[in-house]
Amino acid sequence: MSIDLSIIWFVIIVFATLMYIVMDGFDLGIGILFPFTRSPQDRDLMVNSVAPVWDGNETWLVLGGAGLFGAFPLAYAVIIDALTIPLTLMLVGLIFRGVAFEFRFNATPSHRPFWDKAFMCGSILATFCQGIVVGAVINGFEVSGRSYSGGPFSWLTPFTLFCGVGLVVAYALLGATWLVMKSESTLQSTMRKHARGLLIALLAIIAVISLWTPQIHPQIAERWFSLPNLYYLLPVPLLVIAASALIWRHLGREASHAQPFILTLVLVFLGFSGLGISIWPAIIPPSITLWQAAAPEQSQEFMLIGALFIIPVILVYTFWSYYVFRGKVPQDEGYH
């Protein structure tokens, strides 16, 4: 039986993307939560909670982009051409956030507010642009032959902007539940309250997107609501409801620390799964499949050798860094 390398590479890219969303999501969420935290000590504690791991999280973004470039060059070319503006703005946001992360601890007291704003704005901009990219992928791309044929602002629609807002809320919820797990005392209590409000907002956004998407994309409506698909896919929304109820329950329990964050990861995974179900097997929605966009088999084989070596290395050092810096972050310790 032959091995379908396109499927293997699709799984690798999806895995890398999900790992990036999960791991960079909560530290971007911390920047998004900065406007709701005025105390300089609390802000330092928030940043210290991710200081040992934040830069390694973006390794998954690089892996996903490199994998897409090598394994599915047509998809990479179309997506880069179609989404040049939001992707560039995303990188600008990540750069500002990274620079601010390093500079805010060494800045003079008079300059600290500037770097706090840079950290906050960079986090919001990067997240919002990532949400726009997700919305644009759902909407699909105009392709003629093997080239993108749409305009430079075809991605700019009410739906994509709403998806951008939705991802900002989702990352903020990840950040809030992460801080529930990593902090204590007043900051933890504050984040429990913020997380409950963010959970309600996120569920409302999920409901709107779930109703909006089938209205503008009949093929997605058929995928979800035709029989027998409806019976097979019904567990996804039911699990979303169940996970949300458990998050709400654990946020109200003072003894629950890690559970809200873990359950929020489950909620994010379910949302990511819903996206995959909606567009499969297209890698350039609505019509170009992953097999049509794939690189030659020899190229995929060559890249797979490197991936099979580097992915375990990334997983090991990621696990080790999180293991070493596990537990609560004391107020008087951290990044300096």
GIWOVEN-V400252 format. One line per field, one symbol per residue. burial: b if it has 16 or more other ideal C-beta (glycine too) atoms within 10 Angstrom, else e. A space follows every 10 residues. Layout:
# GIWOVEN-V400252
burial = ???
This chain:
# GIWOVEN-V400252
burial = eeeebbeebb ebbbebbbbb bbbbbbbbbb bbbbeebeee ebbbbbbbbb bebbeebebb bebbbbbbeb bbbbbbbbbe ebbeebbebb eebbebbbeb beebeeeeee ebeebbebbb bbbbbbbbbb bbbbbbbbbb bebeeeebeb eeebbeeebb ebbbbbbbbb bbbbbbbbbb bbbeeebbeb bbebbbebbe bbbebbeebb ebbbeebeeb eebbeeeeee eebeeeeeeb eebbebbbeb beeeebbebb bebbbbbbeb bbbbeeebbe ebbbbeebeb ebbbbeeeeb eebbeebeee beebeeebee eeeeeeeebe eeebbe
